[in-house]
């Protein structure tokens, strides 16, 4: 055969950003295992996640004005090849996930020394990076089946990471096992949905699926696919009746893992839900509108109240926060359920703001666990005086969780209430405010225990190590920063919401 | 298994053959059914069979667990670095054309061979690791530990 010279323009570093953001943590993980050095594992993990964070910033800067980047893996053009596609919606989630990873790792270093045996540290960091890879992959890919593959990568590593908590409390094993079963059922439902979509459209590329659904309109196969995907992803999101894995998983996982999962894993799942609901299925798809209005919305409201109510009666601070997470996911789903641009903006803003708020709070819990050996209210009582810096940050996080003006939590609730009023749904707006009052109760319980009671006698006095305090305070300051300066969060969320609501056009 | 003379003799004879077959499936994968995953499983079977017949200690002397774990990671790296090479030479990630820019078709062959080699190494590692994990399982936790 004659030599055929392809005309090929060299792709530059800038062009490779969508794949590099995944590739850096993905290659660092096996490298760590191969080197097997305990001393090198943390620097490699930290370096990789900081690099990913840098790449995510570059990506967001490129797409914030509404442009889209498409990257063809292996040079195969979509819809046949796998495509990575970055727009404002996923660049924003990428920023959150990589940012949290880069901040959690310095924190994890001290935290896992007491919670995970030393011989597992290298593997722990490798799994952490794999989990990060999976989450980033889910966000960045434009191929529906690829979402499933990355979802499994992140889920499988998550199960093991949660089980690492078993050295502190054996119940971590059953928590991880529960999550394994539930997560696998979720993944199975998700992949059944994908199979049905493939049957109906004959393609796996998201933009292509959207186009073909638009052409052929809804039919029973597409509706079944939608139902399976919503339930499957709903398990990962922890939508109210599907949330049962979450409290135990968050409570018994090592502190650093809880911080990372609470701030990223459910958020990424929400992103998947958004992507499928708005980019693949048309927002005008009647079945979807009905699902949102009559299933998602009532459960979202129920979650806001029921989970907050349960949180009030928890005696374990960490568990209380886990239930509060379920309630907060209710707010995000409520925003989605409003089915308007303002509602969607609110959902995406809250996704980010709740991520940083919960990260701050769980970091605080981790420090208490390190110093007093437990996260029960009995263990942490009086620590407000022994550990003023940590507790001050926890209070800021708590205020942001309630939604006090000047904190990130206020912004997202404000936007959400506005979105509800825009639709003329007064009762919903009132319920948002009412459920925030429930948050006041459980946050106050913690503040009261921290500051008004005397510390337990056997407490190891002293502030947390600096490597944990700095990440905690970065998150606490972020809670205030994003409560005052909303340009980045609301701006990016609006662009993302517009992109998503323009339907499949957003993916084309 | 000391008394099962026939089993031991047949196993000794089979182990080499199985390995050879694994290599055949591995490197003939682009022309006939097979590839990295199948080859990796077959390769692992050779070790598992040896372990089942001759005991875990024997097979772990030949194939220590730490090597098994490293292999699992090495395979992923082989795969990833193949992609990285095409990325560094100015092509898209995993665009095998980069391996032979003037004969893209050859590039595809080299690329798939390398990538499947990575898959094979990892699958061998993981399969043997799973066998070790089950076979070397610690006794059930005693009552006091609960």
Interface residues (C-beta under 8 A of the other chain):
Chain A: X1 X3 X4 X5 X6 X8 X10 X11 X12 X16 X19 X20 X23 X26 X27 X29 X30 X31 X33 X34 X36 X71 X72 X73 X74 X75 X126 X170
Chain B: X66 X69 X70 X72 X73 X74 X76 X77 X80 X81 X83 X84 X87 X90 X91 X92 X93 X94 X95 X96 X97 X101 X102 X103 X104 X105 X146
